[in-house]
């Protein structure tokens, strides 16, 4: 996680070993990261670059797709945003 400015954070490089996938580890890591960022009174938005195959998990966590897909490291991604405080 890093702050791009006081109101905006980016979560980067969530990775779970292939042999450990499907056990909810990635979801739990994201829930913890979101909880940490929610404690910052100034932060009101989180962005991620999600690999397309896992975007449904992020949508279940409240992220919305913004813009078209793009390639990062030869892998199809989408930019996603989650609003923390409305």
C-alpha positions as a Markdown table, in Angstrom:
| # | Residue | x | y | z |
|---|---|---|---|---|
| 1 | Unk | 0.0 | 0.0 | 0.0 |
| 2 | Unk | 1.2 | 3.5 | -0.7 |
| 3 | Unk | -0.4 | 6.9 | -0.6 |
| 4 | Unk | -0.5 | 8.8 | -3.9 |
| 5 | Unk | -1.7 | 11.8 | -2.0 |
| 6 | Unk | -3.4 | 12.3 | 1.4 |
| 7 | Unk | -6.8 | 11.2 | 0.0 |
| 8 | Unk | -5.8 | 8.4 | -2.3 |
| 9 | Unk | -4.1 | 5.1 | -1.7 |
| 10 | Unk | -3.0 | 2.4 | -4.1 |
| 11 | Unk | -2.8 | -1.3 | -3.1 |
| 12 | Unk | -0.2 | -3.0 | -5.3 |
| 13 | Unk | 1.0 | -6.5 | -6.0 |
| 14 | Unk | -1.3 | -8.8 | -4.1 |
| 15 | Unk | 0.0 | -12.3 | -4.8 |
| 16 | Unk | -0.9 | -15.8 | -3.5 |
| 17 | Unk | 1.0 | -18.9 | -4.4 |
| 18 | Unk | -0.9 | -21.0 | -7.0 |
| 19 | Unk | -0.9 | -23.9 | -4.6 |
| 20 | Unk | -2.6 | -21.8 | -1.9 |
| 21 | Unk | -5.3 | -20.1 | -4.1 |
| 22 | Unk | -9.0 | -20.7 | -3.6 |
| 23 | Unk | -8.6 | -20.7 | 0.2 |
| 24 | Unk | -9.6 | -17.0 | 0.8 |
| 25 | Unk | -6.1 | -15.8 | 1.5 |
| 26 | Unk | -6.1 | -13.0 | -1.1 |
| 27 | Unk | -9.5 | -11.8 | 0.1 |
| 28 | Unk | -8.4 | -11.8 | 3.7 |
| 29 | Unk | -5.2 | -9.8 | 2.8 |
| 30 | Unk | -7.3 | -7.3 | 0.9 |
| 31 | Unk | -9.8 | -6.9 | 3.8 |
| 32 | Unk | -7.0 | -6.2 | 6.2 |
| 33 | Unk | -5.4 | -3.7 | 3.8 |
| 34 | Unk | -8.8 | -1.9 | 3.4 |
| 35 | Unk | -9.3 | -1.9 | 7.1 |
| 36 | Unk | -5.9 | -0.2 | 7.7 |
| 37 | Unk | -6.7 | 2.4 | 5.0 |
| 38 | Unk | -10.1 | 3.1 | 6.5 |
| 39 | Unk | -8.5 | 4.1 | 9.7 |
| 40 | Unk | -6.8 | 7.1 | 8.0 |
| 41 | Unk | -9.4 | 9.9 | 8.3 |
| 42 | Unk | -8.1 | 11.6 | 5.1 |
| 43 | Unk | -8.0 | 8.6 | 2.8 |
| 44 | Unk | -11.3 | 8.3 | 0.9 |
| 45 | Unk | -10.4 | 6.3 | -2.1 |
| 46 | Unk | -8.3 | 3.2 | -3.0 |
| 47 | Unk | -7.2 | 2.2 | -6.5 |
| 48 | Unk | -5.9 | -1.1 | -7.8 |
| 49 | Unk | -4.8 | -2.5 | -11.1 |
| 50 | Unk | -6.4 | -5.9 | -11.0 |
| 51 | Unk | -5.7 | -8.9 | -13.2 |
| 52 | Unk | -8.9 | -9.5 | -15.2 |
| 53 | Unk | -9.3 | -13.1 | -14.0 |
| 54 | Unk | -9.7 | -12.0 | -10.4 |
| 55 | Unk | -11.7 | -8.8 | -10.8 |
| 56 | Unk | -14.9 | -10.5 | -9.5 |
| 57 | Unk | -13.2 | -10.9 | -6.1 |
| 58 | Unk | -12.4 | -7.2 | -6.0 |
| 59 | Unk | -16.0 | -6.3 | -7.0 |
| 60 | Unk | -17.3 | -8.3 | -4.1 |
| 61 | Unk | -15.0 | -6.2 | -1.9 |
| 62 | Unk | -16.6 | -3.0 | -3.2 |
| 63 | Unk | -14.3 | -2.1 | -6.0 |
| 64 | Unk | -15.7 | -0.8 | -9.3 |
| 65 | Unk | -14.0 | -1.0 | -12.7 |
| 66 | Unk | -13.0 | 2.3 | -14.2 |
| 67 | Unk | -11.9 | 2.5 | -17.8 |
| 68 | Unk | -10.9 | -0.1 | -20.4 |
| 69 | Unk | -8.6 | -3.1 | -19.8 |
| 70 | Unk | -4.8 | -2.6 | -20.3 |
| 71 | Unk | -1.7 | -4.8 | -20.3 |
| 72 | Unk | 0.9 | -4.7 | -17.5 |
| 73 | Unk | 3.7 | -7.1 | -17.8 |
| 74 | Unk | 2.0 | -8.8 | -20.6 |
| 75 | Unk | -1.1 | -9.6 | -18.4 |
| 76 | Unk | -4.6 | -8.1 | -19.0 |
| 77 | Unk | -5.6 | -5.8 | -16.1 |
| 78 | Unk | -8.4 | -3.3 | -15.2 |
| 79 | Unk | -8.2 | -0.2 | -13.1 |
| 80 | Unk | -10.6 | -0.5 | -10.1 |
| 81 | Unk | -11.6 | 2.1 | -7.5 |
| 82 | Unk | -13.2 | 1.7 | -4.0 |
| 83 | Unk | -14.7 | 4.8 | -2.3 |
| 84 | Unk | -14.1 | 4.7 | 1.5 |
| 85 | Unk | -16.1 | 7.7 | 2.7 |
| 86 | Unk | -19.0 | 9.3 | 1.0 |
